[in-house]
Amino acid sequence: MSRQIKLIWDFRGQAAAKTAEHHEIHLKEYIVIEKFPLNITGFEVISDMHAIAFMVVTDDNMIAVRDTLKPHRGEVYLV
């Protein structure tokens, strides 16, 4: 099986949590439109002023998603 990569978008400020939550909706829509094999998304509140949205992609799809959606960072996804 191909390695899985967690692509991460950082949001900062008072509305960070709501923005990250809303961004996840768009990530889910993108997964459906592009028919990706993985459907792993989420958002996490790091602090009052920092939250993230993320999606997990395979190595095969990482470059295309990175170039299209421009995440702020990525890391190897470990279950």
mmCIF file as gemmi writes it, N, C-alpha and C atoms, coordinates in Angstrom:
data_model
loop_
_atom_site.group_PDB
_atom_site.id
_atom_site.type_symbol
_atom_site.label_atom_id
_atom_site.label_alt_id
_atom_site.label_comp_id
_atom_site.label_asym_id
_atom_site.label_entity_id
_atom_site.label_seq_id
_atom_site.pdbx_PDB_ins_code
_atom_site.Cartn_x
_atom_site.Cartn_y
_atom_site.Cartn_z
_atom_site.occupancy
_atom_site.B_iso_or_equiv
_atom_site.pdbx_formal_charge
_atom_site.auth_seq_id
_atom_site.auth_asym_id
_atom_site.pdbx_PDB_model_num
ATOM 1 N N . MET Axp A 1 ? 0.838 -1.183 0 1 0 ? 1 A 1
ATOM 2 C CA . MET Axp A 1 ? 0 0 0 1 0 ? 1 A 1
ATOM 3 C C . MET Axp A 1 ? 0.883 1.247 0 1 0 ? 1 A 1
ATOM 4 N N . SER Axp A 2 ? 0.42 2.259 -0.671 1 0 ? 2 A 1
ATOM 5 C CA . SER Axp A 2 ? 1.141 3.512 -0.802 1 0 ? 2 A 1
ATOM 6 C C . SER Axp A 2 ? 1.173 4.274 0.526 1 0 ? 2 A 1
ATOM 7 N N . ARG Axp A 3 ? 2.22 5.036 0.726 1 0 ? 3 A 1
ATOM 8 C CA . ARG Axp A 3 ? 2.342 5.849 1.928 1 0 ? 3 A 1
ATOM 9 C C . ARG Axp A 3 ? 1.24 6.907 1.947 1 0 ? 3 A 1
ATOM 10 N N . GLN Axp A 4 ? 0.758 7.245 3.128 1 0 ? 4 A 1
ATOM 11 C CA . GLN Axp A 4 ? -0.294 8.246 3.265 1 0 ? 4 A 1
ATOM 12 C C . GLN Axp A 4 ? 0.289 9.54 3.82 1 0 ? 4 A 1
ATOM 13 N N . ILE Axp A 5 ? -0.132 10.661 3.234 1 0 ? 5 A 1
ATOM 14 C CA . ILE Axp A 5 ? 0.373 11.971 3.613 1 0 ? 5 A 1
ATOM 15 C C . ILE Axp A 5 ? -0.782 12.819 4.132 1 0 ? 5 A 1
ATOM 16 N N . LYS Axp A 6 ? -0.577 13.451 5.275 1 0 ? 6 A 1
ATOM 17 C CA . LYS Axp A 6 ? -1.578 14.349 5.872 1 0 ? 6 A 1
ATOM 18 C C . LYS Axp A 6 ? -1.218 15.774 5.452 1 0 ? 6 A 1
ATOM 19 N N . LEU Axp A 7 ? -2.066 16.378 4.613 1 0 ? 7 A 1
ATOM 20 C CA . LEU Axp A 7 ? -1.877 17.755 4.18 1 0 ? 7 A 1
ATOM 21 C C . LEU Axp A 7 ? -2.628 18.665 5.145 1 0 ? 7 A 1
ATOM 22 N N . ILE Axp A 8 ? -1.975 19.734 5.58 1 0 ? 8 A 1
ATOM 23 C CA . ILE Axp A 8 ? -2.498 20.554 6.673 1 0 ? 8 A 1
ATOM 24 C C . ILE Axp A 8 ? -2.593 22.02 6.269 1 0 ? 8 A 1
ATOM 25 N N . TRP Axp A 9 ? -3.724 22.627 6.602 1 0 ? 9 A 1
ATOM 26 C CA . TRP Axp A 9 ? -3.943 24.055 6.425 1 0 ? 9 A 1
ATOM 27 C C . TRP Axp A 9 ? -4.069 24.675 7.813 1 0 ? 9 A 1
ATOM 28 N N . ASP Axp A 10 ? -3.268 25.685 8.095 1 0 ? 10 A 1
ATOM 29 C CA . ASP Axp A 10 ? -3.287 26.37 9.391 1 0 ? 10 A 1
ATOM 30 C C . ASP Axp A 10 ? -4.159 27.619 9.315 1 0 ? 10 A 1
ATOM 31 N N . PHE Axp A 11 ? -4.949 27.841 10.346 1 0 ? 11 A 1
ATOM 32 C CA . PHE Axp A 11 ? -5.767 29.042 10.453 1 0 ? 11 A 1
ATOM 33 C C . PHE Axp A 11 ? -5.502 29.672 11.808 1 0 ? 11 A 1
ATOM 34 N N . ARG Axp A 12 ? -5.345 30.987 11.808 1 0 ? 12 A 1
ATOM 35 C CA . ARG Axp A 12 ? -5.019 31.7 13.042 1 0 ? 12 A 1
ATOM 36 C C . ARG Axp A 12 ? -5.966 32.871 13.234 1 0 ? 12 A 1
ATOM 37 N N . GLY Axp A 13 ? -6.162 33.236 14.483 1 0 ? 13 A 1
ATOM 38 C CA . GLY Axp A 13 ? -7.026 34.357 14.816 1 0 ? 13 A 1
ATOM 39 C C . GLY Axp A 13 ? -8.254 33.89 15.573 1 0 ? 13 A 1
ATOM 40 N N . GLN Axp A 14 ? -9.109 34.823 15.905 1 0 ? 14 A 1
ATOM 41 C CA . GLN Axp A 14 ? -10.286 34.508 16.709 1 0 ? 14 A 1
ATOM 42 C C . GLN Axp A 14 ? -11.25 33.562 16.006 1 0 ? 14 A 1
ATOM 43 N N . ALA Axp A 15 ? -11.303 33.619 14.68 1 0 ? 15 A 1
ATOM 44 C CA . ALA Axp A 15 ? -12.233 32.772 13.921 1 0 ? 15 A 1
ATOM 45 C C . ALA Axp A 15 ? -11.571 31.5 13.397 1 0 ? 15 A 1
ATOM 46 N N . ALA Axp A 16 ? -10.395 31.163 13.909 1 0 ? 16 A 1
ATOM 47 C CA . ALA Axp A 16 ? -9.64 30.026 13.384 1 0 ? 16 A 1
ATOM 48 C C . ALA Axp A 16 ? -10.425 28.717 13.425 1 0 ? 16 A 1
ATOM 49 N N . ALA Axp A 17 ? -11.097 28.435 14.53 1 0 ? 17 A 1
ATOM 50 C CA . ALA Axp A 17 ? -11.825 27.163 14.664 1 0 ? 17 A 1
ATOM 51 C C . ALA Axp A 17 ? -12.952 27.067 13.641 1 0 ? 17 A 1
ATOM 52 N N . LYS Axp A 18 ? -13.726 28.117 13.507 1 0 ? 18 A 1
ATOM 53 C CA . LYS Axp A 18 ? -14.848 28.106 12.542 1 0 ? 18 A 1
ATOM 54 C C . LYS Axp A 18 ? -14.328 28.032 11.113 1 0 ? 18 A 1
ATOM 55 N N . THR Axp A 19 ? -13.234 28.721 10.833 1 0 ? 19 A 1
ATOM 56 C CA . THR Axp A 19 ? -12.668 28.696 9.487 1 0 ? 19 A 1
ATOM 57 C C . THR Axp A 19 ? -12.159 27.302 9.142 1 0 ? 19 A 1
ATOM 58 N N . ALA Axp A 20 ? -11.468 26.66 10.07 1 0 ? 20 A 1
ATOM 59 C CA . ALA Axp A 20 ? -10.959 25.305 9.837 1 0 ? 20 A 1
ATOM 60 C C . ALA Axp A 20 ? -12.112 24.324 9.644 1 0 ? 20 A 1
ATOM 61 N N . GLU Axp A 21 ? -13.146 24.462 10.448 1 0 ? 21 A 1
ATOM 62 C CA . GLU Axp A 21 ? -14.316 23.594 10.326 1 0 ? 21 A 1
ATOM 63 C C . GLU Axp A 21 ? -14.966 23.763 8.948 1 0 ? 21 A 1
ATOM 64 N N . HIS Axp A 22 ? -15.074 24.994 8.497 1 0 ? 22 A 1
ATOM 65 C CA . HIS Axp A 22 ? -15.669 25.26 7.181 1 0 ? 22 A 1
ATOM 66 C C . HIS Axp A 22 ? -14.761 24.764 6.051 1 0 ? 22 A 1
ATOM 67 N N . HIS Axp A 23 ? -13.462 24.917 6.212 1 0 ? 23 A 1
ATOM 68 C CA . HIS Axp A 23 ? -12.515 24.46 5.186 1 0 ? 23 A 1
ATOM 69 C C . HIS Axp A 23 ? -12.624 22.951 4.989 1 0 ? 23 A 1
ATOM 70 N N . GLU Axp A 24 ? -12.87 22.224 6.066 1 0 ? 24 A 1
ATOM 71 C CA . GLU Axp A 24 ? -13.019 20.769 5.95 1 0 ? 24 A 1
ATOM 72 C C . GLU Axp A 24 ? -14.169 20.402 5.022 1 0 ? 24 A 1
ATOM 73 N N . ILE Axp A 25 ? -15.243 21.167 5.045 1 0 ? 25 A 1
ATOM 74 C CA . ILE Axp A 25 ? -16.376 20.917 4.149 1 0 ? 25 A 1
ATOM 75 C C . ILE Axp A 25 ? -15.907 20.943 2.696 1 0 ? 25 A 1
ATOM 76 N N . HIS Axp A 26 ? -15.103 21.94 2.358 1 0 ? 26 A 1
ATOM 77 C CA . HIS Axp A 26 ? -14.602 22.051 0.986 1 0 ? 26 A 1
ATOM 78 C C . HIS Axp A 26 ? -13.628 20.924 0.647 1 0 ? 26 A 1
ATOM 79 N N . LEU Axp A 27 ? -12.859 20.481 1.609 1 0 ? 27 A 1
ATOM 80 C CA . LEU Axp A 27 ? -11.959 19.352 1.363 1 0 ? 27 A 1
ATOM 81 C C . LEU Axp A 27 ? -12.76 18.089 1.052 1 0 ? 27 A 1
ATOM 82 N N . LYS Axp A 28 ? -13.853 17.868 1.783 1 0 ? 28 A 1
ATOM 83 C CA . LYS Axp A 28 ? -14.716 16.707 1.522 1 0 ? 28 A 1
ATOM 84 C C . LYS Axp A 28 ? -15.335 16.788 0.134 1 0 ? 28 A 1
ATOM 85 N N . GLU Axp A 29 ? -15.761 17.976 -0.265 1 0 ? 29 A 1
ATOM 86 C CA . GLU Axp A 29 ? -16.329 18.167 -1.607 1 0 ? 29 A 1
ATOM 87 C C . GLU Axp A 29 ? -15.28 17.858 -2.675 1 0 ? 29 A 1
ATOM 88 N N . TYR Axp A 30 ? -14.061 18.298 -2.457 1 0 ? 30 A 1
ATOM 89 C CA . TYR Axp A 30 ? -12.971 18.058 -3.404 1 0 ? 30 A 1
ATOM 90 C C . TYR Axp A 30 ? -12.701 16.559 -3.556 1 0 ? 30 A 1
ATOM 91 N N . ILE Axp A 31 ? -12.72 15.836 -2.454 1 0 ? 31 A 1
ATOM 92 C CA . ILE Axp A 31 ? -12.49 14.393 -2.489 1 0 ? 31 A 1
ATOM 93 C C . ILE Axp A 31 ? -13.549 13.696 -3.346 1 0 ? 31 A 1
ATOM 94 N N . VAL Axp A 32 ? -14.804 14.096 -3.186 1 0 ? 32 A 1
ATOM 95 C CA . VAL Axp A 32 ? -15.895 13.502 -3.962 1 0 ? 32 A 1
ATOM 96 C C . VAL Axp A 32 ? -15.737 13.837 -5.443 1 0 ? 32 A 1
ATOM 97 N N . ILE Axp A 33 ? -15.468 15.096 -5.752 1 0 ? 33 A 1
ATOM 98 C CA . ILE Axp A 33 ? -15.33 15.527 -7.148 1 0 ? 33 A 1
ATOM 99 C C . ILE Axp A 33 ? -14.188 14.793 -7.838 1 0 ? 33 A 1
ATOM 100 N N . GLU Axp A 34 ? -13.061 14.676 -7.153 1 0 ? 34 A 1
ATOM 101 C CA . GLU Axp A 34 ? -11.87 14.062 -7.745 1 0 ? 34 A 1
ATOM 102 C C . GLU Axp A 34 ? -11.847 12.536 -7.611 1 0 ? 34 A 1
ATOM 103 N N . LYS Axp A 35 ? -12.795 11.973 -6.86 1 0 ? 35 A 1
ATOM 104 C CA . LYS Axp A 35 ? -12.916 10.52 -6.68 1 0 ? 35 A 1
ATOM 105 C C . LYS Axp A 35 ? -11.625 9.908 -6.108 1 0 ? 35 A 1
ATOM 106 N N . PHE Axp A 36 ? -11.118 10.525 -5.048 1 0 ? 36 A 1
ATOM 107 C CA . PHE Axp A 36 ? -9.915 10.006 -4.41 1 0 ? 36 A 1
ATOM 108 C C . PHE Axp A 36 ? -10.236 8.743 -3.612 1 0 ? 36 A 1
ATOM 109 N N . PRO Axp A 37 ? -9.266 7.826 -3.505 1 0 ? 37 A 1
ATOM 110 C CA . PRO Axp A 37 ? -9.508 6.561 -2.81 1 0 ? 37 A 1
ATOM 111 C C . PRO Axp A 37 ? -9.649 6.719 -1.295 1 0 ? 37 A 1
ATOM 112 N N . LEU Axp A 38 ? -9.039 7.753 -0.73 1 0 ? 38 A 1
ATOM 113 C CA . LEU Axp A 38 ? -9.126 7.974 0.718 1 0 ? 38 A 1
ATOM 114 C C . LEU Axp A 38 ? -10.134 9.082 1.008 1 0 ? 38 A 1
ATOM 115 N N . ASN Axp A 39 ? -10.849 8.922 2.105 1 0 ? 39 A 1
ATOM 116 C CA . ASN Axp A 39 ? -11.815 9.937 2.517 1 0 ? 39 A 1
ATOM 117 C C . ASN Axp A 39 ? -11.566 10.271 3.985 1 0 ? 39 A 1
ATOM 118 N N . ILE Axp A 40 ? -10.357 10.729 4.256 1 0 ? 40 A 1
ATOM 119 C CA . ILE Axp A 40 ? -9.971 11.065 5.627 1 0 ? 40 A 1
ATOM 120 C C . ILE Axp A 40 ? -9.728 12.569 5.689 1 0 ? 40 A 1
ATOM 121 N N . THR Axp A 41 ? -10.589 13.26 6.431 1 0 ? 41 A 1
ATOM 122 C CA . THR Axp A 41 ? -10.443 14.697 6.633 1 0 ? 41 A 1
ATOM 123 C C . THR Axp A 41 ? -10.726 14.999 8.092 1 0 ? 41 A 1
ATOM 124 N N . GLY Axp A 42 ? -10.469 16.225 8.483 1 0 ? 42 A 1
ATOM 125 C CA . GLY Axp A 42 ? -10.803 16.627 9.841 1 0 ? 42 A 1
ATOM 126 C C . GLY Axp A 42 ? -10.353 18.034 10.117 1 0 ? 42 A 1
ATOM 127 N N . PHE Axp A 43 ? -10.674 18.482 11.317 1 0 ? 43 A 1
ATOM 128 C CA . PHE Axp A 43 ? -10.15 19.751 11.799 1 0 ? 43 A 1
ATOM 129 C C . PHE Axp A 43 ? -9.874 19.606 13.28 1 0 ? 43 A 1
ATOM 130 N N . GLU Axp A 44 ? -8.902 20.354 13.751 1 0 ? 44 A 1
ATOM 131 C CA . GLU Axp A 44 ? -8.509 20.288 15.158 1 0 ? 44 A 1
ATOM 132 C C . GLU Axp A 44 ? -8.266 21.704 15.659 1 0 ? 44 A 1
ATOM 133 N N . VAL Axp A 45 ? -8.73 21.97 16.857 1 0 ? 45 A 1
ATOM 134 C CA . VAL Axp A 45 ? -8.449 23.251 17.502 1 0 ? 45 A 1
ATOM 135 C C . VAL Axp A 45 ? -7.184 23.066 18.334 1 0 ? 45 A 1
ATOM 136 N N . ILE Axp A 46 ? -6.153 23.805 17.992 1 0 ? 46 A 1
ATOM 137 C CA . ILE Axp A 46 ? -4.873 23.702 18.68 1 0 ? 46 A 1
ATOM 138 C C . ILE Axp A 46 ? -4.878 24.609 19.919 1 0 ? 46 A 1
ATOM 139 N N . SER Axp A 47 ? -5.394 25.823 19.744 1 0 ? 47 A 1
ATOM 140 C CA . SER Axp A 47 ? -5.517 26.778 20.852 1 0 ? 47 A 1
ATOM 141 C C . SER Axp A 47 ? -6.638 27.752 20.499 1 0 ? 47 A 1
ATOM 142 N N . ASP Axp A 48 ? -6.859 28.745 21.357 1 0 ? 48 A 1
ATOM 143 C CA . ASP Axp A 48 ? -7.903 29.733 21.087 1 0 ? 48 A 1
ATOM 144 C C . ASP Axp A 48 ? -7.675 30.484 19.782 1 0 ? 48 A 1
ATOM 145 N N . MET Axp A 49 ? -6.433 30.585 19.37 1 0 ? 49 A 1
ATOM 146 C CA . MET Axp A 49 ? -6.08 31.384 18.196 1 0 ? 49 A 1
ATOM 147 C C . MET Axp A 49 ? -5.466 30.565 17.06 1 0 ? 49 A 1
ATOM 148 N N . HIS Axp A 50 ? -5.536 29.244 17.134 1 0 ? 50 A 1
ATOM 149 C CA . HIS Axp A 50 ? -4.93 28.405 16.093 1 0 ? 50 A 1
ATOM 150 C C . HIS Axp A 50 ? -5.752 27.129 15.915 1 0 ? 50 A 1
ATOM 151 N N . ALA Axp A 51 ? -6.098 26.844 14.673 1 0 ? 51 A 1
ATOM 152 C CA . ALA Axp A 51 ? -6.801 25.598 14.336 1 0 ? 51 A 1
ATOM 153 C C . ALA Axp A 51 ? -6.281 25.117 12.983 1 0 ? 51 A 1
ATOM 154 N N . ILE Axp A 52 ? -6.465 23.835 12.717 1 0 ? 52 A 1
ATOM 155 C CA . ILE Axp A 52 ? -6.037 23.266 11.439 1 0 ? 52 A 1
ATOM 156 C C . ILE Axp A 52 ? -7.189 22.496 10.794 1 0 ? 52 A 1
ATOM 157 N N . ALA Axp A 53 ? -7.134 22.437 9.486 1 0 ? 53 A 1
ATOM 158 C CA . ALA Axp A 53 ? -7.97 21.511 8.713 1 0 ? 53 A 1
ATOM 159 C C . ALA Axp A 53 ? -6.981 20.604 7.988 1 0 ? 53 A 1
ATOM 160 N N . PHE Axp A 54 ? -7.386 19.343 7.749 1 0 ? 54 A 1
ATOM 161 C CA . PHE Axp A 54 ? -6.461 18.439 7.086 1 0 ? 54 A 1
ATOM 162 C C . PHE Axp A 54 ? -7.205 17.439 6.222 1 0 ? 54 A 1
ATOM 163 N N . MET Axp A 55 ? -6.475 16.894 5.268 1 0 ? 55 A 1
ATOM 164 C CA . MET Axp A 55 ? -6.954 15.758 4.489 1 0 ? 55 A 1
ATOM 165 C C . MET Axp A 55 ? -5.781 14.829 4.27 1 0 ? 55 A 1
ATOM 166 N N . VAL Axp A 56 ? -6.077 13.545 4.167 1 0 ? 56 A 1
ATOM 167 C CA . VAL Axp A 56 ? -5.049 12.535 3.966 1 0 ? 56 A 1
ATOM 168 C C . VAL Axp A 56 ? -5.146 12.04 2.531 1 0 ? 56 A 1
ATOM 169 N N . VAL Axp A 57 ? -3.998 12.019 1.853 1 0 ? 57 A 1
ATOM 170 C CA . VAL Axp A 57 ? -3.928 11.55 0.469 1 0 ? 57 A 1
ATOM 171 C C . VAL Axp A 57 ? -2.829 10.497 0.364 1 0 ? 57 A 1
ATOM 172 N N . THR Axp A 58 ? -2.848 9.752 -0.718 1 0 ? 58 A 1
ATOM 173 C CA . THR Axp A 58 ? -1.775 8.791 -0.97 1 0 ? 58 A 1
ATOM 174 C C . THR Axp A 58 ? -0.602 9.522 -1.618 1 0 ? 58 A 1
ATOM 175 N N . ASP Axp A 59 ? 0.547 8.894 -1.575 1 0 ? 59 A 1
ATOM 176 C CA . ASP Axp A 59 ? 1.733 9.446 -2.238 1 0 ? 59 A 1
ATOM 177 C C . ASP Axp A 59 ? 1.447 9.769 -3.702 1 0 ? 59 A 1
ATOM 178 N N . ASP Axp A 60 ? 0.673 8.895 -4.355 1 0 ? 60 A 1
ATOM 179 C CA . ASP Axp A 60 ? 0.371 9.061 -5.775 1 0 ? 60 A 1
ATOM 180 C C . ASP Axp A 60 ? -0.387 10.355 -6.062 1 0 ? 60 A 1
ATOM 181 N N . ASN Axp A 61 ? -1.253 10.767 -5.147 1 0 ? 61 A 1
ATOM 182 C CA . ASN Axp A 61 ? -2.088 11.959 -5.359 1 0 ? 61 A 1
ATOM 183 C C . ASN Axp A 61 ? -1.506 13.22 -4.728 1 0 ? 61 A 1
ATOM 184 N N . MET Axp A 62 ? -0.474 13.084 -3.932 1 0 ? 62 A 1
ATOM 185 C CA . MET Axp A 62 ? 0.01 14.21 -3.131 1 0 ? 62 A 1
ATOM 186 C C . MET Axp A 62 ? 0.433 15.407 -3.969 1 0 ? 62 A 1
ATOM 187 N N . ILE Axp A 63 ? 1.185 15.212 -5.016 1 0 ? 63 A 1
ATOM 188 C CA . ILE Axp A 63 ? 1.694 16.33 -5.822 1 0 ? 63 A 1
ATOM 189 C C . ILE Axp A 63 ? 0.543 17.102 -6.458 1 0 ? 63 A 1
ATOM 190 N N . ALA Axp A 64 ? -0.414 16.395 -7.04 1 0 ? 64 A 1
ATOM 191 C CA . ALA Axp A 64 ? -1.546 17.061 -7.695 1 0 ? 64 A 1
ATOM 192 C C . ALA Axp A 64 ? -2.379 17.858 -6.696 1 0 ? 64 A 1
ATOM 193 N N . VAL Axp A 65 ? -2.651 17.269 -5.539 1 0 ? 65 A 1
ATOM 194 C CA . VAL Axp A 65 ? -3.447 17.963 -4.518 1 0 ? 65 A 1
ATOM 195 C C . VAL Axp A 65 ? -2.658 19.149 -3.976 1 0 ? 65 A 1
ATOM 196 N N . ARG Axp A 66 ? -1.388 18.952 -3.717 1 0 ? 66 A 1
ATOM 197 C CA . ARG Axp A 66 ? -0.546 20.034 -3.208 1 0 ? 66 A 1
ATOM 198 C C . ARG Axp A 66 ? -0.545 21.23 -4.163 1 0 ? 66 A 1
ATOM 199 N N . ASP Axp A 67 ? -0.373 20.963 -5.444 1 0 ? 67 A 1
ATOM 200 C CA . ASP Axp A 67 ? -0.307 22.04 -6.425 1 0 ? 67 A 1
ATOM 201 C C . ASP Axp A 67 ? -1.655 22.738 -6.614 1 0 ? 67 A 1
ATOM 202 N N . THR Axp A 68 ? -2.745 22.007 -6.443 1 0 ? 68 A 1
ATOM 203 C CA . THR Axp A 68 ? -4.074 22.578 -6.625 1 0 ? 68 A 1
ATOM 204 C C . THR Axp A 68 ? -4.566 23.321 -5.385 1 0 ? 68 A 1
ATOM 205 N N . LEU Axp A 69 ? -4.454 22.694 -4.225 1 0 ? 69 A 1
ATOM 206 C CA . LEU Axp A 69 ? -5.059 23.248 -3.007 1 0 ? 69 A 1
ATOM 207 C C . LEU Axp A 69 ? -4.084 24.015 -2.109 1 0 ? 69 A 1
ATOM 208 N N . LYS Axp A 70 ? -2.8 23.907 -2.366 1 0 ? 70 A 1
ATOM 209 C CA . LYS Axp A 70 ? -1.768 24.67 -1.657 1 0 ? 70 A 1
ATOM 210 C C . LYS Axp A 70 ? -1.847 24.596 -0.125 1 0 ? 70 A 1
ATOM 211 N N . PRO Axp A 71 ? -1.703 23.402 0.432 1 0 ? 71 A 1
ATOM 212 C CA . PRO Axp A 71 ? -1.673 23.291 1.897 1 0 ? 71 A 1
ATOM 213 C C . PRO Axp A 71 ? -0.443 24.012 2.451 1 0 ? 71 A 1
ATOM 214 N N . HIS Axp A 72 ? -0.497 24.341 3.72 1 0 ? 72 A 1
ATOM 215 C CA . HIS Axp A 72 ? 0.619 25.037 4.346 1 0 ? 72 A 1
ATOM 216 C C . HIS Axp A 72 ? 1.759 24.088 4.703 1 0 ? 72 A 1
ATOM 217 N N . ARG Axp A 73 ? 1.414 22.825 4.951 1 0 ? 73 A 1
ATOM 218 C CA . ARG Axp A 73 ? 2.442 21.856 5.32 1 0 ? 73 A 1
ATOM 219 C C . ARG Axp A 73 ? 1.877 20.449 5.179 1 0 ? 73 A 1
ATOM 220 N N . GLY Axp A 74 ? 2.734 19.465 5.365 1 0 ? 74 A 1
ATOM 221 C CA . GLY Axp A 74 ? 2.315 18.081 5.295 1 0 ? 74 A 1
ATOM 222 C C . GLY Axp A 74 ? 3.195 17.218 6.172 1 0 ? 74 A 1
ATOM 223 N N . GLU Axp A 75 ? 2.695 16.042 6.478 1 0 ? 75 A 1
ATOM 224 C CA . GLU Axp A 75 ? 3.473 15.086 7.27 1 0 ? 75 A 1
ATOM 225 C C . GLU Axp A 75 ? 2.983 13.693 6.942 1 0 ? 75 A 1
ATOM 226 N N . VAL Axp A 76 ? 3.829 12.712 7.218 1 0 ? 76 A 1
ATOM 227 C CA . VAL Axp A 76 ? 3.435 11.319 7.006 1 0 ? 76 A 1
ATOM 228 C C . VAL Axp A 76 ? 2.311 11.004 7.988 1 0 ? 76 A 1
ATOM 229 N N . TYR Axp A 77 ? 1.253 10.39 7.482 1 0 ? 77 A 1
ATOM 230 C CA . TYR Axp A 77 ? 0.084 10.072 8.297 1 0 ? 77 A 1
ATOM 231 C C . TYR Axp A 77 ? 0.264 8.691 8.9 1 0 ? 77 A 1
ATOM 232 N N . LEU Axp A 78 ? 0.231 8.629 10.206 1 0 ? 78 A 1
ATOM 233 C CA . LEU Axp A 78 ? 0.328 7.357 10.928 1 0 ? 78 A 1
ATOM 234 C C . LEU Axp A 78 ? -0.978 7.156 11.688 1 0 ? 78 A 1
ATOM 235 N N . VAL Axp A 79 ? -1.603 6.039 11.493 1 0 ? 79 A 1
ATOM 236 C CA . VAL Axp A 79 ? -2.898 5.764 12.133 1 0 ? 79 A 1
ATOM 237 C C . VAL Axp A 79 ? -2.741 5.56 13.612 1 0 ? 79 A 1
